[in-house]
Amino acid sequence: MQNKQIGSINQLKAGAILNYIVIVLNILVTLLYTPYMLRMMGQNEYGLYALVASVIAYLTVLDFGIGNAIVRYTAKFRAEGKITEQYEMFGMFFLLYVVIGIIALSIGTVLYFNVDCLFAETMSLAELLKARVMILILVFNLAFTFPMSIFGSIITAYERFTFPKVINIVRILLNTGVMIVLLSMGYKAIALVVIQTIFNVFTLIINFIYCKKKLRIQILFSNLKLSLLKEVAIYSFWILLDVVMNQIYWNTGQFVLGAISGTAAVAVFAVAIQMESMYMQFSTAISSVFLPKVTSMVSQRNDKEEISSLFIRTGRIQNIIMSFMLFGFIVFGKRFIELWAGEDYSDAYYMTVAFFVALYIPLIQNLGITILQARNEMKFRSLLYICIAVVALVIQIILAKSWGGTGCALAIAGALFVGQGVIMNIYYKNKQSLDIPKFWKEILKMDIVPILIVGIFSVILRFAPFVNTWTSLLLTVAVYVCIYAPLYYMFSMNEEEKNLIVKPILRIFSK
């Protein structure tokens, strides 16, 4: 039993570490590969790709939160020692996913035949033709992904975090390498979606083989329990609303701009969305490995004080990274985007800052979502977010006509701040018994030093026009980090957090 617990802890640590490796790798790929892709594809072609991808992303809501339900109920059944029930549940989910895949394929076919109705006013005939081809490929990708995605969820539920992360690392490297070659040969957006589809199919097949050979998973289609299906449906429904909200937040802007302003505006907005996506990944790297653990805590004892303590500790650790990225981008982001993507994309800076500021609060509180999922209490959050997302959509349509992508970004950021920054904190305190006053007391103490440093550097850079090359920017960032890191370590971090940094270093030098 003790060896099992140690193994679980090691998998959590390895999963979190590999998550950050994947994130850093994604960032490196974005920083080094994306500028090359933007220049090889051109603004309109990249905007077309981003627009089609955002339209297809709406179909991902057909997951209905089932992937998350698989992780939760598998962890629950494992804690209760119900092996046969697990396998029967897998069979039920697999059949359900097959039906969903067929529905996705049908909806995608309708989209394929109605591209002209959606974008004829802002696209050329050549762009409309490419859009149809990409939609067809991506719809096939999605239809295949739904039934096969069950195996990735099973691997997560079994807390085998190392294997899928290693596969993901290999996938990122191979996908990027192949695309660089194809772009250099003149291939563009269609090639991009073809390669993504091929690597996705191979990854899903590898997950299936791992489940069968390593985990010895069985898929049983007998004794399908309608009572369990009903329970899962209630649990998944609230997660579905959350997924719908996310789609409205992060993909509607591109759709609105595609219909009102054209593919060039979509391209600039897509760069801001890409920055936002990287920012979000840094937070979810920790919280994403905690669902099985928190579910087990809730199932066995549901100690509110212990869960609240975990919420605060995790939030502090997340804040170390999120505040560094937020404040650093505020200081250097504009010059970075102009050098990285080009001056045509400079407006993406203001959109990105709006996203980062609005996301800061929910991202350092990401474990709160995991706690709600483990307690099966997603109803309030999901209903709240749907209401706010709809309001944000209406405001996007209004502001996009006058302010373009910046208007869309402001609408999204305002909704995020009200919903996730204010109302959810009140809910966490009053209904989930999380110690929110203590949480913010801890976070504000951590942020005093970064705010002072950012203020000083912002004033300096305002009168430093010489920071206009990669060399001068990197040197300035290096000076910033050399000042920020030691001051943050001394005055913002507690002993536990310092040990997270110091102990691994000491172990390396002691060998």
N, C-alpha and C positions, 0 to 999 in steps of 0.2 A: 504493500500500500504506500509506504514511504517512498519507494523507488518510483512509483507511478506519479506521486505528487511532485517529486523532483524533476521527473521527465516533463511533466506539464509546465512547471515553472520555466525549465530550460527552453521549451517550445515557445512560451510567451516571450521570453527575452530574445530568442532567435528571430521570432516573427516580427517583433518591434524593430530590431536591428536591421533585418532584411527589408522591412518596409521602408526604412529610411534610405537604405542602399538603392532600392528601386526608385524612390523619390529623387534622390541625388542624381541617379542615372538619367531619369526622365528630364530633370532640369538641365543636365549637361547636354542631352540630346536636343532639348528645346533651344538652349543657348547657342549651340554650335550648328545644328542641322536646320532649324527653322528659318534663320536668315537666308541660308542657301536655298531652301525650298521656296521662300517668298520671292526671291529674285529669279529663280528658274521658272516658276509657275506664273509670276505676274500677279498684280493685285486683283484683277477681275477673276482669274482662274482660281486663285486661292479663296476669294470670296464665294465663288460658285461651290467649291468643295465644302466650305464651312456651312453654307446655306443648306445644301442637300443633307449633310450630316445632321444638322439641327432638326430638319424635318423628320428624318428617319428616327431620331432620338425619341420623338413622341411615342413611337411604337413600343419603346422599352417599358412604358407604363403597363403594358400587358403582362409583365411579370407578376403584377398584383401583390408584390411583397412576398411572394412564395419563397424566394431564395433565402430571405431572412427568417421565414417561418421554419424552413428546413434546419437551419443552424440552431434555432431556439428549441425546437421539439426534439431534435436529435440529442442535444445536450441534456435536455430534461429526461428523455428515455434512458440515456446512458447513466445518468445519476441514479435513476430508479432501477437499473439493471434489466430493462425490458428490451431484449435484443430482437426477438421476433417481431414485436410491434414496430421497431425501427424499420425493418426490411419491408413490412407491409406498407408502412407510411411512404417509403421510397417508391414503391410500385404505384401508389396512388398519385404521388406528385409527378412521376414520370409521365403517366397517362394524361394528367392534367396539362403538363407542359407540351405534350404532343398536340393537344387540341389548341392551345394558345399559339403554337407555331403555325398551325394551319390558318388561324384567324389573322395572324400577323402577315402571312403570305397573301391572304385575300385583300386585306386593307392596302398593302403595298402595291398590289396589282391595280387597285383603283387609283392610287396616287400616280402610278406610272402613266395611266391614260388621261390624267387631268393636270399634268404639269403646265400645259398652256394656259389653263384657266387661272392658275395661281400666280404665274410669273411672266406672262406674255408681255406685260407693259414695261417691264424693267430688264428683260433679257433679250439677247439676239437669238436668231434661229439656231445658230451653232451651239450656244449655251444651253438652250432648251433641249437639244438632242443629247448633249453630254449629261445633262441633269437626268434624263430618262434612263440612260445606261447605268449611271451611278446608283440611282434609286433601285433598279432591278437587282444589281449586285448586292447592295447593302440589305435589301429585304430578304434575299436568300440567306445571307450571313445571319440575320436575326432569326429567321425561321429555324435554322439549324441550331443556333445557340440556345434557344429556349429549352428543348428537352435535354440537351447535353450539359447544360449549366448545373443540373442537379448534382453532378459529381464534384464540381468545385465547392459547392456548399457543404457537401458531406465531408470533404477534406478539412474545411474550416471548422466544422462542428466537432471533428475528431481532434482538433487542436494540433493538426500537422501543418504548421505554418511555414516550415522551412521549404518543403518540396515545391509548392506552387509559386513561392517567391523566386526560387532559383530558376524555375521554368520561365517566369515572367522576365527575369533579367536576360536570359538567353534570347527570348523573343524580341525584346526591345533592341538588343544589339544586332540581331539578324535582320529585323525589319528595317532598321535605319540604314544598315549597310546596303541592302538590296535597293532601297529607294534612292539612295545617293547615286548608285550606278544607273538606275533607270532614268532619273532626272537628267543626268549628264548625257544620256542618249536621246533626250528630247521628249520622253514620256511625261505626262502631267497628272491631272486629277484622277482620271479613270484608272491609271496604273496604281495610284495610291490606294484606292479602295479595293482593287483586286488583290494587292499584296496583303493588305490588312485582313481580308477575308481568308486567304490561304493560311496565314499564320494563326488566325483565330481557330480555324477548323482543326489544325494540327494540335493546338493547345488543348482543346476540348477532348480530343481523342486520347491524348496523353493522360489527362485527368481521369478518364474512364478506365484506362489500363491500370493506373495506380490504385484506384478504388477496388478493382477486381483482384489484382495480384497481391498488393501490399496490405490493404485493409480488409480483404476478404469480404467485401460488401456483397450482399445479395439483394436483388430486386424481386419482390414477391407480389404477384398480382391477385392473390387470393385474399379473401376475408377483408375486403375494402370497407372500412368503417365510416359510415356516413356521419356519425356523431363527432369523430375526429375531424372530418372534412368541414363540418359546420364550425367547430371551435377554431380551426385554422383559418377559415374564411373570415371570421370576426376579427381575429388577430391581424390577418393580412390586409383587411380592408383599410385599417387606419394607416398602415405602412404604405399602402397604395396611394392614399390621399397625399402622404408626404412625398412620394415619388412624383406625383402629378404636380405638386407645388414646385419641386425642384426643376421639373421640365419647363414650367411656365416662367420661373425665374430666369433660368440660364439659356434657354433656347428660343423663347418667344421673341426676345429682342432681335435676334438675327432674322427671324421670320418676318417681323414687322418692318425692319429696315430693308429686307429683300423686296418686299411688296411696295414700299414707299420711296426708298432712296437708291436701290440698285446694289450690285455686287461689290463695288468699291467701298461703300459705307459698311457693308457686312464684313469686309476684310479687316477694317480698322477695329470694329467692335469685336471681331473674333480674336484679335491679338489680346485685347483686354480680358476676354473670357479665358484665354489660354493662361494668362498671368493669374487670374482668379483660381483656375483649376489647380495650378501648382501650389498656390497658397493653401487651399483646402486640403491637399494631400498631406501636408506636413502635420496637420492636426489629426486626421483620421488614421495616421500610421500607428499611433498608440491606442486610441479608443477602439479601432477595428478588431484588435485581438482580444478584447475584454468581454465580448458578449457571452461566450461559453462560461467564463469565470463568474460574471455577474449573475447569469441565469442560475448557476449552481448555488451561489450565495442566497439568492431569492428563494429558490426551491427548498433549500435545507433549513434556513433560519431567518432570512429577511431582516437582518440586524440593521436598522435604519442609521444608527450612529456610525457603524462600520462602513456602510455604503457611502454616507455623507463624507466621511474622512477620505475614502478612496477618491471621491469626486473632487475634493479640494486638492489632494496630492497630485492627482493626474492633471488638474487644471493648472497648477503651478508649473509642472514640467512642460506642459504644452505652451504655456506663456513664455517660457525661456526662448522658444523657437519662434512663436508667432509674433511676439513684440519685436524681436530682432529683425524679422522680415518686414513687418509693417513700417517701423521707423526708418529702416534702411532704405526702403523703396520710396518713402516720402522725400527723403533727402536726395537720392541719386536716380530715382526712377525715370524722370523726364529725359535726362541726358542719356541714360541707358537705352531707352526705347528708340530715341532718335539715332543713336549709333548702331543699334542692333537691327531694327527693322527698317529704318529710314525716316526722314523727316515727314514723309507723307502719313506716317502712323503716329505722329506726336500727340494727337488728341487721345490716343489710347491711354496715355499717362493719367489724365484726369478721370477717365472712366475707371481705370484700375485702382486709383486711390479711393474713389467712392466705394468700390467693391471691398477693398481691404479693410477700410474703417468700419463698414457695416458688418463685415464678417468676423471681425476680431472677437467680439463677445461670444457668439455661438461657437466659434471654433475652439476657444479655450475651455468651453463647457460641453464639448462633444460627448463626453461620457454620460451626460444627462440623457441623451437619446438612447444610449445603450441600456441605461437603468430603466427607462420607460418601456423599452422592448422586452427586457427581462421580466418586468412586472406586468406585462401585457396591458399597459395603460397609455397607449398612443392616441387615444380618441381626442382629447382636448388639443394636443399639439397639432394633430393633423387637421382638425376642423379650423383651428386658428390660422394655420398656414395657408389653407385653401382660400379662406376669406381674404387674407392679405395679398395672396398671389393674384387673385382676380382683380383686386383694386390696383395692384401694380401694373397689370396688363392694360387696364383702361388708361392709366396715367401714361404708360409707355406710348400708346397710340396717339395720345394728345401731344405729348412733348416731342415725339420723334418728328412730327411735321415741321416743327420750328427749330429744334436743337439737334436733330439727328441722333447719332449714337450716344452723345452726352446726355440727352434727354432720357433715353432708355436706361442708361446707367443710373441716373439720379432717381428715377422711379423705382428701380430694383433696390438700390441701396436704402432708400427711405423706408420701403416696406420691410426690408430685412431688419433694420434697426428697431422699428416699432415692435415687430413680432418677436424676433429672436433676442433682441437686446433688452427689451423692457417687459413685455407681457409674460414671456416664458420664465424670467427670473422670479416674478411674483408667483407664478404657478409652482416652480420648483420649491420655493420656500413654504408656501401655504399648503400645498397638496402632496408634495413628495418628501417633505420634512428634511430637505437639504439645507445646510447652514449657509445660506446665500450671503448674509451680512459678513460672516467670517471669511467666506470665499473672496469677496471684494476687498475686504481689509487686507488680505494677503496679497492680492493681485496689485492693488494700488501702491503698496509698499515696494513691490518689485519694479514698478514702472516709473518711479520718481527719477532715478538715474538716467534711464533711456530718454525721457522727455527733456531733461536738461541738456543732454548731449545733442539731441536732434535740434533743439532750439539754437544752440551755438553753431552747429555745422550749417544749418539752413541760412543763417545770417552770413556766414563766411562765403558759402557758395553763391549767394545772391550777388556778391561783388567779386566773383571769381570766374570771369568768362573764359579763362584759359582752360577750364575743364571741358574740353570739346573734342578730345581724342581718346581712343581706348587706353593709351598709356597714361595720360593724365587722370582719367577717370579711375583706373585700377589703382594708381598710386594714392589717390584721395580716399578711395574705399579702404585701402590697406591701413592708412592712418586712422580712419574712422574705427575700424575693427580693433586696432591696437589700443585705442583709447577705450572703446566701448566694452570689450571683453573683460579686461581685468577689473574695471570699475563695477561691472555688472556682477562678476564673480564675488567680489568682496562685499558689496552692499545690497545686492538683490537676492542672492541665493542662500538657502539655509544649508545646514550641515548635510542633510540627506542628499540634497541635489548636488552639492559639491563632491560628495563621495561617488556619485554616479559618474563624474568626470575623472576624479583623481584615482579611484581604485583600479579601473582598467589600465590607466597609464602606468601605475606602480607595478601591476602584474606583468606588463610587457617588459619593463626595465629590470624586473627581478629575475627573469628567465635567463 
